[in-house]
Amino acid sequence: MNQAAIQKTVFKVSDLVSWQRIGSLLLSPNFQRRPVWPKGAKSYLIDTVVRGIPVPIIFLRQRTDLDTLEPRREVVDGQQRLRTLFAYIDPTLLKDFVSDRDAFSVKRSHNKDLAGKAFKELPASVKQTILDYEFSVHVLPSDTDDREILQIFARMNATGYKLNAQELRNAAWFGDFKNLAYELAYEQLSRWRKWRIFSETEIARMIEVEETSDMMALILQGLHGKSNALLDKLYRQYDDEFPTSTEVADRFRTVLDRIDDSLGSELADLSFHRKALFNTLFSYYYDLLFSLNSDLKKMKPRALPGGVGDRIRAASDRIEKGNIPEQLAKVLRGATGDAGSRQKRLDFLRQTHAPKT
């Protein structure tokens, strides 16, 4: 295919609505996937559009109906995004609209101002914002056959990484727990970098969100072994409602603030900037401030004991110098997240005393 023949342009939502209304848009050609988006994903898209945040490129193939001589636009990639918008703006735009499958409303956790409101109930300014939203669109020439389109998809899917567990969660869940995990992780971006907890590649692949989710799990249920099954369960359990979200968020932020107060940028040079040991550090501070396994009623954090920063430095020094039994050294050097290893790391930190002055 001649790349120069691909038209790269933008179309407003109102353009696409108009084409759908007059029947010149084909949403489901043979090579397109069936509409399978969950309601949470649809809600998230509407909020994304209202906020004016870019979404992936839509691919169309433009052809001419040889009987009517009218243009016909086939949706090569982007069917689910467009179905979501059409179902929200005007369900009659979809001839195959099925309420159980296609009807949805915006979740409060995505946008409290739009929550539960139909498009017709929105303020005029918000309606206009949605209709004026511009999609980046690549229009394939009419002589692009189905085989070439499938080859394009194969190349697009072959050039990326295999999705990790957190990227899969990001694609599967759109509710309260996920929203808070991403909000908290993004808030701490400057600290993750200052403390050298995560590499830029890890941040790009959402590893900092996964670790944030795991620390939220500690607040919810105490010391635990890290597992994808546990995190998946929490994302699912608190997808629709997360009653203790405010307290979880407050405690998470408080712990990070106290760590920063105690160690600041110095943490980047200590053993505890490694992910496994940072989890131990978080657990240690959380226990001092709130107690592990405490209920999630609103409470004021306790004051940290004097010399807590010196204790962390002393523990790091022991790890670096190998001034610990070999079996314990293996646990401290390792990255395993089973409950037993985490307990041993926490006990080590608890038992390390600040140097006498």
DRENTISE-203910 format. One record per residue (C-alpha): residue in one letter; residue number from 1; x, y, z. Coordinates in nm, 2 decimals. Example, Ala and Ser with C-alpha at 12.3 -4.5 7.8 and 13.67 -1.06 7.14 Angstrom:
@res: A; n: 1; c1: 1.23; c2: -0.45; c3: 0.78 .
@res: S; n: 2; c1: 1.37; c2: -0.11; c3: 0.71 .
// end
This chain:
@res: M; n: 1; c1: 0.00; c2: 0.00; c3: 0.00 .
@res: N; n: 2; c1: 0.12; c2: 0.35; c3: -0.08 .
@res: Q; n: 3; c1: 0.14; c2: 0.53; c3: 0.25 .
@res: A; n: 4; c1: 0.10; c2: 0.86; c3: 0.07 .
@res: A; n: 5; c1: -0.25; c2: 0.74; c3: -0.03 .
@res: I; n: 6; c1: -0.37; c2: 0.73; c3: 0.33 .
@res: Q; n: 7; c1: -0.55; c2: 1.05; c3: 0.42 .
@res: K; n: 8; c1: -0.47; c2: 1.17; c3: 0.77 .
@res: T; n: 9; c1: -0.73; c2: 1.40; c3: 0.90 .
@res: V; n: 10; c1: -0.97; c2: 1.48; c3: 1.18 .
@res: F; n: 11; c1: -1.35; c2: 1.45; c3: 1.20 .
@res: K; n: 12; c1: -1.59; c2: 1.58; c3: 1.46 .
@res: V; n: 13; c1: -1.83; c2: 1.36; c3: 1.64 .
@res: S; n: 14; c1: -2.11; c2: 1.56; c3: 1.47 .
@res: D; n: 15; c1: -1.97; c2: 1.45; c3: 1.13 .
@res: L; n: 16; c1: -1.98; c2: 1.09; c3: 1.23 .
@res: V; n: 17; c1: -2.33; c2: 1.12; c3: 1.38 .
@res: S; n: 18; c1: -2.45; c2: 1.28; c3: 1.05 .
@res: W; n: 19; c1: -2.30; c2: 1.00; c3: 0.84 .
@res: Q; n: 20; c1: -2.45; c2: 0.74; c3: 1.06 .
@res: R; n: 21; c1: -2.79; c2: 0.90; c3: 1.05 .
@res: I; n: 22; c1: -2.80; c2: 0.91; c3: 0.67 .
@res: G; n: 23; c1: -2.66; c2: 0.56; c3: 0.64 .
@res: S; n: 24; c1: -2.32; c2: 0.64; c3: 0.48 .
@res: L; n: 25; c1: -2.12; c2: 0.50; c3: 0.77 .
@res: L; n: 26; c1: -2.07; c2: 0.12; c3: 0.79 .
@res: L; n: 27; c1: -1.99; c2: 0.02; c3: 1.15 .
@res: S; n: 28; c1: -1.95; c2: -0.35; c3: 1.11 .
@res: P; n: 29; c1: -1.77; c2: -0.47; c3: 0.80 .
@res: N; n: 30; c1: -1.67; c2: -0.84; c3: 0.80 .
@res: F; n: 31; c1: -1.32; c2: -0.78; c3: 0.94 .
@res: Q; n: 32; c1: -1.43; c2: -0.57; c3: 1.24 .
@res: R; n: 33; c1: -1.46; c2: -0.72; c3: 1.59 .
@res: R; n: 34; c1: -1.80; c2: -0.75; c3: 1.75 .
@res: P; n: 35; c1: -1.91; c2: -0.48; c3: 2.00 .
@res: V; n: 36; c1: -1.79; c2: -0.61; c3: 2.34 .
@res: W; n: 37; c1: -1.71; c2: -0.31; c3: 2.56 .
@res: P; n: 38; c1: -1.83; c2: -0.32; c3: 2.92 .
@res: K; n: 39; c1: -2.04; c2: -0.04; c3: 3.06 .
@res: G; n: 40; c1: -1.74; c2: 0.10; c3: 3.26 .
@res: A; n: 41; c1: -1.53; c2: 0.14; c3: 2.94 .
@res: K; n: 42; c1: -1.82; c2: 0.32; c3: 2.78 .
@res: S; n: 43; c1: -1.85; c2: 0.56; c3: 3.07 .
@res: Y; n: 44; c1: -1.48; c2: 0.62; c3: 3.07 .
@res: L; n: 45; c1: -1.49; c2: 0.71; c3: 2.70 .
@res: I; n: 46; c1: -1.76; c2: 0.97; c3: 2.75 .
@res: D; n: 47; c1: -1.56; c2: 1.13; c3: 3.03 .
@res: T; n: 48; c1: -1.25; c2: 1.12; c3: 2.81 .
@res: V; n: 49; c1: -1.43; c2: 1.30; c3: 2.53 .
@res: V; n: 50; c1: -1.58; c2: 1.57; c3: 2.76 .
@res: R; n: 51; c1: -1.23; c2: 1.64; c3: 2.90 .
@res: G; n: 52; c1: -1.09; c2: 1.67; c3: 2.54 .
@res: I; n: 53; c1: -0.83; c2: 1.40; c3: 2.59 .
@res: P; n: 54; c1: -0.71; c2: 1.22; c3: 2.28 .
@res: V; n: 55; c1: -0.81; c2: 0.86; c3: 2.21 .
@res: P; n: 56; c1: -0.65; c2: 0.62; c3: 1.96 .
@res: I; n: 57; c1: -0.68; c2: 0.68; c3: 1.59 .
@res: I; n: 58; c1: -0.99; c2: 0.57; c3: 1.40 .
@res: F; n: 59; c1: -0.93; c2: 0.40; c3: 1.06 .
@res: L; n: 60; c1: -1.19; c2: 0.43; c3: 0.78 .
@res: R; n: 61; c1: -1.20; c2: 0.30; c3: 0.43 .
@res: Q; n: 62; c1: -1.38; c2: 0.53; c3: 0.20 .
@res: R; n: 63; c1: -1.56; c2: 0.39; c3: -0.10 .
@res: T; n: 64; c1: -1.83; c2: 0.51; c3: -0.34 .
@res: D; n: 65; c1: -2.16; c2: 0.33; c3: -0.38 .
@res: L; n: 66; c1: -2.17; c2: 0.26; c3: -0.75 .
@res: D; n: 67; c1: -2.55; c2: 0.27; c3: -0.76 .
@res: T; n: 68; c1: -2.61; c2: 0.60; c3: -0.58 .
@res: L; n: 69; c1: -2.27; c2: 0.75; c3: -0.64 .
@res: E; n: 70; c1: -2.27; c2: 0.85; c3: -0.27 .
@res: P; n: 71; c1: -1.96; c2: 0.81; c3: -0.05 .
@res: R; n: 72; c1: -1.96; c2: 0.51; c3: 0.19 .
@res: R; n: 73; c1: -1.73; c2: 0.51; c3: 0.49 .
@res: E; n: 74; c1: -1.64; c2: 0.17; c3: 0.65 .
@res: V; n: 75; c1: -1.51; c2: 0.17; c3: 1.00 .
@res: V; n: 76; c1: -1.19; c2: -0.04; c3: 0.98 .
@res: D; n: 77; c1: -1.09; c2: 0.03; c3: 1.35 .
@res: G; n: 78; c1: -1.29; c2: 0.22; c3: 1.60 .
@res: Q; n: 79; c1: -1.63; c2: 0.06; c3: 1.60 .
@res: Q; n: 80; c1: -1.66; c2: 0.03; c3: 1.97 .
@res: R; n: 81; c1: -1.57; c2: 0.39; c3: 2.03 .
@res: L; n: 82; c1: -1.83; c2: 0.51; c3: 1.78 .
@res: R; n: 83; c1: -2.10; c2: 0.27; c3: 1.89 .
@res: T; n: 84; c1: -2.05; c2: 0.40; c3: 2.25 .
@res: L; n: 85; c1: -2.09; c2: 0.76; c3: 2.13 .
@res: F; n: 86; c1: -2.40; c2: 0.69; c3: 1.92 .
@res: A; n: 87; c1: -2.57; c2: 0.49; c3: 2.19 .
@res: Y; n: 88; c1: -2.51; c2: 0.77; c3: 2.44 .
@res: I; n: 89; c1: -2.61; c2: 1.06; c3: 2.20 .
@res: D; n: 90; c1: -2.90; c2: 0.90; c3: 2.03 .
@res: P; n: 91; c1: -2.97; c2: 0.52; c3: 2.06 .
@res: T; n: 92; c1: -3.19; c2: 0.54; c3: 1.74 .
@res: L; n: 93; c1: -2.86; c2: 0.58; c3: 1.55 .
@res: L; n: 94; c1: -2.79; c2: 0.21; c3: 1.60 .
@res: K; n: 95; c1: -3.04; c2: -0.01; c3: 1.41 .
@res: D; n: 96; c1: -2.92; c2: -0.31; c3: 1.62 .
@res: F; n: 97; c1: -2.94; c2: -0.13; c3: 1.96 .
@res: V; n: 98; c1: -3.01; c2: -0.37; c3: 2.24 .
@res: S; n: 99; c1: -3.07; c2: -0.20; c3: 2.58 .
@res: D; n: 100; c1: -2.90; c2: -0.47; c3: 2.79 .
@res: R; n: 101; c1: -2.59; c2: -0.45; c3: 2.57 .
@res: D; n: 102; c1: -2.58; c2: -0.09; c3: 2.45 .
@res: A; n: 103; c1: -2.75; c2: 0.13; c3: 2.72 .
@res: F; n: 104; c1: -2.52; c2: 0.28; c3: 2.99 .
@res: S; n: 105; c1: -2.47; c2: 0.59; c3: 3.19 .
@res: V; n: 106; c1: -2.16; c2: 0.77; c3: 3.31 .
@res: K; n: 107; c1: -2.03; c2: 0.65; c3: 3.64 .
@res: R; n: 108; c1: -1.99; c2: 0.90; c3: 3.93 .
@res: S; n: 109; c1: -1.63; c2: 0.79; c3: 3.98 .
@res: H; n: 110; c1: -1.56; c2: 0.90; c3: 3.62 .
@res: N; n: 111; c1: -1.75; c2: 1.23; c3: 3.62 .
@res: K; n: 112; c1: -1.98; c2: 1.34; c3: 3.90 .
@res: D; n: 113; c1: -2.13; c2: 1.62; c3: 3.69 .
@res: L; n: 114; c1: -2.25; c2: 1.38; c3: 3.42 .
@res: A; n: 115; c1: -2.32; c2: 1.08; c3: 3.64 .
@res: G; n: 116; c1: -2.65; c2: 0.91; c3: 3.56 .
@res: K; n: 117; c1: -2.75; c2: 1.18; c3: 3.30 .
@res: A; n: 118; c1: -2.86; c2: 1.10; c3: 2.95 .
@res: F; n: 119; c1: -2.72; c2: 1.31; c3: 2.67 .
@res: K; n: 120; c1: -3.05; c2: 1.51; c3: 2.64 .
@res: E; n: 121; c1: -3.02; c2: 1.60; c3: 3.00 .
@res: L; n: 122; c1: -2.68; c2: 1.76; c3: 2.97 .
@res: P; n: 123; c1: -2.62; c2: 2.13; c3: 2.96 .
@res: A; n: 124; c1: -2.60; c2: 2.27; c3: 2.61 .
@res: S; n: 125; c1: -2.23; c2: 2.36; c3: 2.65 .
@res: V; n: 126; c1: -2.15; c2: 2.00; c3: 2.74 .
@res: K; n: 127; c1: -2.35; c2: 1.86; c3: 2.45 .
@res: Q; n: 128; c1: -2.16; c2: 2.09; c3: 2.22 .
@res: T; n: 129; c1: -1.83; c2: 1.98; c3: 2.37 .
@res: I; n: 130; c1: -1.91; c2: 1.62; c3: 2.29 .
@res: L; n: 131; c1: -2.03; c2: 1.70; c3: 1.93 .
@res: D; n: 132; c1: -1.73; c2: 1.91; c3: 1.86 .
@res: Y; n: 133; c1: -1.48; c2: 1.66; c3: 1.98 .
@res: E; n: 134; c1: -1.23; c2: 1.57; c3: 1.70 .
@res: F; n: 135; c1: -1.11; c2: 1.22; c3: 1.63 .
@res: S; n: 136; c1: -0.78; c2: 1.17; c3: 1.45 .
@res: V; n: 137; c1: -0.87; c2: 0.96; c3: 1.15 .
@res: H; n: 138; c1: -0.67; c2: 0.77; c3: 0.89 .
@res: V; n: 139; c1: -0.88; c2: 0.72; c3: 0.57 .
@res: L; n: 140; c1: -0.76; c2: 0.43; c3: 0.36 .
@res: P; n: 141; c1: -0.81; c2: 0.45; c3: -0.01 .
@res: S; n: 142; c1: -1.10; c2: 0.27; c3: -0.18 .
@res: D; n: 143; c1: -0.87; c2: 0.01; c3: -0.34 .
@res: T; n: 144; c1: -0.74; c2: -0.12; c3: -0.01 .
@res: D; n: 145; c1: -0.88; c2: -0.47; c3: 0.01 .
@res: D; n: 146; c1: -0.97; c2: -0.67; c3: 0.32 .
@res: R; n: 147; c1: -0.65; c2: -0.88; c3: 0.30 .
@res: E; n: 148; c1: -0.44; c2: -0.56; c3: 0.32 .
@res: I; n: 149; c1: -0.65; c2: -0.44; c3: 0.62 .
@res: L; n: 150; c1: -0.59; c2: -0.76; c3: 0.81 .
@res: Q; n: 151; c1: -0.22; c2: -0.73; c3: 0.74 .
@res: I; n: 152; c1: -0.23; c2: -0.38; c3: 0.88 .
@res: F; n: 153; c1: -0.39; c2: -0.51; c3: 1.20 .
@res: A; n: 154; c1: -0.14; c2: -0.79; c3: 1.22 .
@res: R; n: 155; c1: 0.15; c2: -0.55; c3: 1.20 .
@res: M; n: 156; c1: 0.00; c2: -0.31; c3: 1.46 .
@res: N; n: 157; c1: -0.05; c2: -0.59; c3: 1.70 .
@res: A; n: 158; c1: 0.29; c2: -0.75; c3: 1.64 .
@res: T; n: 159; c1: 0.50; c2: -0.45; c3: 1.71 .
@res: G; n: 160; c1: 0.40; c2: -0.40; c3: 2.08 .
@res: Y; n: 161; c1: 0.49; c2: -0.57; c3: 2.40 .
@res: K; n: 162; c1: 0.28; c2: -0.85; c3: 2.54 .
@res: L; n: 163; c1: 0.05; c2: -0.68; c3: 2.80 .
@res: N; n: 164; c1: 0.16; c2: -0.72; c3: 3.16 .
@res: A; n: 165; c1: -0.09; c2: -0.79; c3: 3.44 .
@res: Q; n: 166; c1: -0.15; c2: -0.42; c3: 3.52 .
@res: E; n: 167; c1: -0.20; c2: -0.33; c3: 3.16 .
@res: L; n: 168; c1: -0.46; c2: -0.61; c3: 3.14 .
@res: R; n: 169; c1: -0.63; c2: -0.47; c3: 3.45 .
@res: N; n: 170; c1: -0.63; c2: -0.12; c3: 3.30 .
@res: A; n: 171; c1: -0.82; c2: -0.26; c3: 2.99 .
@res: A; n: 172; c1: -1.06; c2: -0.47; c3: 3.20 .
@res: W; n: 173; c1: -1.18; c2: -0.24; c3: 3.48 .
@res: F; n: 174; c1: -1.30; c2: 0.12; c3: 3.49 .
@res: G; n: 175; c1: -1.44; c2: 0.16; c3: 3.84 .
@res: D; n: 176; c1: -1.36; c2: 0.31; c3: 4.17 .
@res: F; n: 177; c1: -1.07; c2: 0.11; c3: 4.28 .
@res: K; n: 178; c1: -0.89; c2: 0.15; c3: 3.95 .
@res: N; n: 179; c1: -0.96; c2: 0.52; c3: 3.94 .
@res: L; n: 180; c1: -0.81; c2: 0.58; c3: 4.28 .
@res: A; n: 181; c1: -0.51; c2: 0.35; c3: 4.22 .
@res: Y; n: 182; c1: -0.42; c2: 0.55; c3: 3.91 .
@res: E; n: 183; c1: -0.49; c2: 0.89; c3: 4.08 .
@res: L; n: 184; c1: -0.26; c2: 0.81; c3: 4.37 .
@res: A; n: 185; c1: 0.01; c2: 0.66; c3: 4.15 .
@res: Y; n: 186; c1: 0.02; c2: 0.97; c3: 3.92 .
@res: E; n: 187; c1: 0.02; c2: 1.21; c3: 4.22 .
@res: Q; n: 188; c1: 0.34; c2: 1.06; c3: 4.34 .
@res: L; n: 189; c1: 0.52; c2: 1.06; c3: 4.00 .
@res: S; n: 190; c1: 0.78; c2: 1.32; c3: 4.11 .
@res: R; n: 191; c1: 0.86; c2: 1.11; c3: 4.42 .
@res: W; n: 192; c1: 0.89; c2: 0.78; c3: 4.23 .
@res: R; n: 193; c1: 1.15; c2: 0.95; c3: 4.02 .
@res: K; n: 194; c1: 1.32; c2: 1.13; c3: 4.30 .
@res: W; n: 195; c1: 1.35; c2: 0.81; c3: 4.50 .
@res: R; n: 196; c1: 1.44; c2: 0.60; c3: 4.19 .
@res: I; n: 197; c1: 1.17; c2: 0.34; c3: 4.28 .
@res: F; n: 198; c1: 1.07; c2: 0.28; c3: 3.92 .
@res: S; n: 199; c1: 1.25; c2: 0.31; c3: 3.59 .
@res: E; n: 200; c1: 1.09; c2: 0.52; c3: 3.32 .
@res: T; n: 201; c1: 1.01; c2: 0.20; c3: 3.13 .
@res: E; n: 202; c1: 0.83; c2: 0.06; c3: 3.43 .
@res: I; n: 203; c1: 0.63; c2: 0.38; c3: 3.47 .
@res: A; n: 204; c1: 0.54; c2: 0.37; c3: 3.11 .
@res: R; n: 205; c1: 0.41; c2: 0.02; c3: 3.16 .
@res: M; n: 206; c1: 0.21; c2: 0.10; c3: 3.47 .
@res: I; n: 207; c1: 0.43; c2: -0.09; c3: 3.72 .
@res: E; n: 208; c1: 0.40; c2: 0.21; c3: 3.97 .
@res: V; n: 209; c1: 0.02; c2: 0.17; c3: 3.95 .
@res: E; n: 210; c1: 0.05; c2: -0.20; c3: 4.03 .
@res: E; n: 211; c1: 0.27; c2: -0.13; c3: 4.33 .
@res: T; n: 212; c1: 0.03; c2: 0.15; c3: 4.44 .
@res: S; n: 213; c1: -0.26; c2: -0.10; c3: 4.42 .
@res: D; n: 214; c1: -0.06; c2: -0.35; c3: 4.63 .
@res: M; n: 215; c1: 0.00; c2: -0.08; c3: 4.90 .
@res: M; n: 216; c1: -0.37; c2: 0.00; c3: 4.89 .
@res: A; n: 217; c1: -0.43; c2: -0.37; c3: 4.95 .
@res: L; n: 218; c1: -0.21; c2: -0.35; c3: 5.26 .
@res: I; n: 219; c1: -0.42; c2: -0.07; c3: 5.40 .
@res: L; n: 220; c1: -0.74; c2: -0.27; c3: 5.33 .
@res: Q; n: 221; c1: -0.64; c2: -0.61; c3: 5.47 .
@res: G; n: 222; c1: -0.29; c2: -0.59; c3: 5.63 .
@res: L; n: 223; c1: 0.03; c2: -0.77; c3: 5.54 .
@res: H; n: 224; c1: -0.02; c2: -1.01; c3: 5.25 .
@res: G; n: 225; c1: 0.16; c2: -1.19; c3: 4.98 .
@res: K; n: 226; c1: 0.15; c2: -1.00; c3: 4.65 .
@res: S; n: 227; c1: -0.05; c2: -1.18; c3: 4.38 .
@res: N; n: 228; c1: -0.22; c2: -1.09; c3: 4.06 .
@res: A; n: 229; c1: -0.53; c2: -1.29; c3: 4.18 .
@res: L; n: 230; c1: -0.56; c2: -1.06; c3: 4.49 .
@res: L; n: 231; c1: -0.52; c2: -0.74; c3: 4.29 .
@res: D; n: 232; c1: -0.77; c2: -0.86; c3: 4.03 .
@res: K; n: 233; c1: -1.01; c2: -0.94; c3: 4.31 .
@res: L; n: 234; c1: -0.99; c2: -0.59; c3: 4.46 .
@res: Y; n: 235; c1: -1.03; c2: -0.42; c3: 4.12 .
@res: R; n: 236; c1: -1.34; c2: -0.64; c3: 4.07 .
@res: Q; n: 237; c1: -1.48; c2: -0.61; c3: 4.43 .
@res: Y; n: 238; c1: -1.45; c2: -0.23; c3: 4.43 .
@res: D; n: 239; c1: -1.54; c2: -0.16; c3: 4.07 .
@res: D; n: 240; c1: -1.89; c2: -0.02; c3: 4.14 .
@res: E; n: 241; c1: -1.84; c2: 0.11; c3: 4.49 .
@res: F; n: 242; c1: -1.54; c2: 0.17; c3: 4.72 .
@res: P; n: 243; c1: -1.69; c2: 0.29; c3: 5.05 .
@res: T; n: 244; c1: -1.36; c2: 0.34; c3: 5.22 .
@res: S; n: 245; c1: -1.18; c2: 0.51; c3: 4.93 .
@res: T; n: 246; c1: -1.14; c2: 0.85; c3: 5.10 .
@res: E; n: 247; c1: -0.97; c2: 0.70; c3: 5.41 .
@res: V; n: 248; c1: -0.75; c2: 0.47; c3: 5.20 .
@res: A; n: 249; c1: -0.64; c2: 0.77; c3: 4.99 .
@res: D; n: 250; c1: -0.57; c2: 0.98; c3: 5.30 .
@res: R; n: 251; c1: -0.37; c2: 0.71; c3: 5.47 .
@res: F; n: 252; c1: -0.17; c2: 0.63; c3: 5.15 .
@res: R; n: 253; c1: -0.08; c2: 1.00; c3: 5.11 .
@res: T; n: 254; c1: 0.01; c2: 1.04; c3: 5.48 .
@res: V; n: 255; c1: 0.25; c2: 0.75; c3: 5.47 .
@res: L; n: 256; c1: 0.43; c2: 0.88; c3: 5.16 .
@res: D; n: 257; c1: 0.44; c2: 1.23; c3: 5.31 .
@res: R; n: 258; c1: 0.60; c2: 1.09; c3: 5.63 .
@res: I; n: 259; c1: 0.86; c2: 0.89; c3: 5.43 .
@res: D; n: 260; c1: 0.95; c2: 1.20; c3: 5.24 .
@res: D; n: 261; c1: 0.98; c2: 1.40; c3: 5.56 .
@res: S; n: 262; c1: 1.21; c2: 1.15; c3: 5.71 .
@res: L; n: 263; c1: 1.43; c2: 1.06; c3: 5.42 .
@res: G; n: 264; c1: 1.36; c2: 1.30; c3: 5.13 .
@res: S; n: 265; c1: 1.59; c2: 1.25; c3: 4.82 .
@res: E; n: 266; c1: 1.83; c2: 1.05; c3: 5.04 .
@res: L; n: 267; c1: 1.60; c2: 0.75; c3: 4.99 .
@res: A; n: 268; c1: 1.73; c2: 0.71; c3: 4.64 .
@res: D; n: 269; c1: 2.07; c2: 0.61; c3: 4.78 .
@res: L; n: 270; c1: 1.94; c2: 0.36; c3: 5.04 .
@res: S; n: 271; c1: 1.85; c2: 0.00; c3: 4.99 .
@res: F; n: 272; c1: 1.49; c2: 0.08; c3: 5.04 .
@res: H; n: 273; c1: 1.45; c2: 0.24; c3: 4.70 .
@res: R; n: 274; c1: 1.42; c2: -0.12; c3: 4.56 .
@res: K; n: 275; c1: 1.06; c2: -0.21; c3: 4.50 .
@res: A; n: 276; c1: 1.04; c2: -0.51; c3: 4.74 .
@res: L; n: 277; c1: 1.21; c2: -0.31; c3: 5.02 .
@res: F; n: 278; c1: 1.01; c2: 0.00; c3: 4.95 .
@res: N; n: 279; c1: 0.70; c2: -0.21; c3: 5.01 .
@res: T; n: 280; c1: 0.85; c2: -0.30; c3: 5.35 .
@res: L; n: 281; c1: 0.93; c2: 0.06; c3: 5.42 .
@res: F; n: 282; c1: 0.57; c2: 0.15; c3: 5.34 .
@res: S; n: 283; c1: 0.44; c2: -0.13; c3: 5.56 .
@res: Y; n: 284; c1: 0.67; c2: -0.02; c3: 5.85 .
@res: Y; n: 285; c1: 0.55; c2: 0.34; c3: 5.83 .
@res: Y; n: 286; c1: 0.19; c2: 0.25; c3: 5.79 .
@res: D; n: 287; c1: 0.21; c2: 0.03; c3: 6.10 .
@res: L; n: 288; c1: 0.37; c2: 0.31; c3: 6.30 .
@res: L; n: 289; c1: 0.11; c2: 0.56; c3: 6.19 .
@res: F; n: 290; c1: -0.21; c2: 0.36; c3: 6.18 .
@res: S; n: 291; c1: -0.13; c2: -0.01; c3: 6.27 .
@res: L; n: 292; c1: -0.16; c2: -0.30; c3: 6.04 .
@res: N; n: 293; c1: -0.51; c2: -0.45; c3: 6.02 .
@res: S; n: 294; c1: -0.67; c2: -0.15; c3: 6.18 .
@res: D; n: 295; c1: -1.02; c2: -0.07; c3: 6.07 .
@res: L; n: 296; c1: -1.08; c2: 0.20; c3: 5.82 .
@res: K; n: 297; c1: -1.27; c2: 0.45; c3: 6.04 .
@res: K; n: 298; c1: -1.14; c2: 0.80; c3: 6.00 .
@res: M; n: 299; c1: -0.85; c2: 0.85; c3: 6.24 .
@res: K; n: 300; c1: -0.57; c2: 1.09; c3: 6.30 .
@res: P; n: 301; c1: -0.22; c2: 0.94; c3: 6.23 .
@res: R; n: 302; c1: 0.00; c2: 0.88; c3: 6.53 .
@res: A; n: 303; c1: 0.33; c2: 1.07; c3: 6.57 .
@res: L; n: 304; c1: 0.63; c2: 0.89; c3: 6.44 .
@res: P; n: 305; c1: 0.88; c2: 0.79; c3: 6.71 .
@res: G; n: 306; c1: 1.20; c2: 0.99; c3: 6.72 .
@res: G; n: 307; c1: 1.49; c2: 0.87; c3: 6.51 .
@res: V; n: 308; c1: 1.28; c2: 0.67; c3: 6.27 .
@res: G; n: 309; c1: 1.49; c2: 0.80; c3: 5.98 .
@res: D; n: 310; c1: 1.81; c2: 0.70; c3: 6.15 .
@res: R; n: 311; c1: 1.67; c2: 0.35; c3: 6.19 .
@res: I; n: 312; c1: 1.60; c2: 0.32; c3: 5.82 .
@res: R; n: 313; c1: 1.95; c2: 0.44; c3: 5.74 .
@res: A; n: 314; c1: 2.10; c2: 0.19; c3: 5.98 .
@res: A; n: 315; c1: 1.90; c2: -0.09; c3: 5.83 .
@res: S; n: 316; c1: 2.01; c2: 0.01; c3: 5.48 .
@res: D; n: 317; c1: 2.37; c2: 0.01; c3: 5.60 .
@res: R; n: 318; c1: 2.34; c2: -0.34; c3: 5.74 .
@res: I; n: 319; c1: 2.20; c2: -0.46; c3: 5.41 .
@res: E; n: 320; c1: 2.47; c2: -0.30; c3: 5.20 .
@res: K; n: 321; c1: 2.75; c2: -0.43; c3: 5.43 .
@res: G; n: 322; c1: 2.60; c2: -0.78; c3: 5.46 .
@res: N; n: 323; c1: 2.60; c2: -0.74; c3: 5.84 .
@res: I; n: 324; c1: 2.31; c2: -0.99; c3: 5.87 .
@res: P; n: 325; c1: 2.27; c2: -1.37; c3: 5.87 .
@res: E; n: 326; c1: 2.29; c2: -1.52; c3: 5.52 .
@res: Q; n: 327; c1: 1.94; c2: -1.66; c3: 5.51 .
@res: L; n: 328; c1: 1.80; c2: -1.32; c3: 5.60 .
@res: A; n: 329; c1: 2.03; c2: -1.16; c3: 5.35 .
@res: K; n: 330; c1: 1.88; c2: -1.37; c3: 5.08 .
@res: V; n: 331; c1: 1.53; c2: -1.25; c3: 5.17 .
@res: L; n: 332; c1: 1.63; c2: -0.89; c3: 5.19 .
@res: R; n: 333; c1: 1.82; c2: -0.91; c3: 4.86 .
@res: G; n: 334; c1: 1.54; c2: -1.09; c3: 4.68 .
@res: A; n: 335; c1: 1.23; c2: -0.95; c3: 4.51 .
@res: T; n: 336; c1: 0.98; c2: -1.22; c3: 4.61 .
@res: G; n: 337; c1: 0.65; c2: -1.09; c3: 4.74 .
@res: D; n: 338; c1: 0.52; c2: -1.39; c3: 4.93 .
@res: A; n: 339; c1: 0.37; c2: -1.32; c3: 5.27 .
@res: G; n: 340; c1: 0.65; c2: -1.50; c3: 5.46 .
@res: S; n: 341; c1: 0.93; c2: -1.30; c3: 5.29 .
@res: R; n: 342; c1: 0.75; c2: -0.97; c3: 5.35 .
@res: Q; n: 343; c1: 0.70; c2: -1.05; c3: 5.72 .
@res: K; n: 344; c1: 1.07; c2: -1.13; c3: 5.76 .
@res: R; n: 345; c1: 1.17; c2: -0.80; c3: 5.59 .
@res: L; n: 346; c1: 0.93; c2: -0.61; c3: 5.82 .
@res: D; n: 347; c1: 1.06; c2: -0.79; c3: 6.13 .
@res: F; n: 348; c1: 1.42; c2: -0.70; c3: 6.03 .
@res: L; n: 349; c1: 1.33; c2: -0.33; c3: 6.00 .
@res: R; n: 350; c1: 1.14; c2: -0.34; c3: 6.33 .
@res: Q; n: 351; c1: 1.44; c2: -0.50; c3: 6.51 .
@res: T; n: 352; c1: 1.70; c2: -0.26; c3: 6.37 .
@res: H; n: 353; c1: 1.79; c2: 0.01; c3: 6.62 .
@res: A; n: 354; c1: 1.90; c2: 0.36; c3: 6.53 .
@res: P; n: 355; c1: 2.27; c2: 0.41; c3: 6.61 .
@res: K; n: 356; c1: 2.35; c2: 0.57; c3: 6.94 .
@res: T; n: 357; c1: 2.48; c2: 0.92; c3: 6.94 .
// end
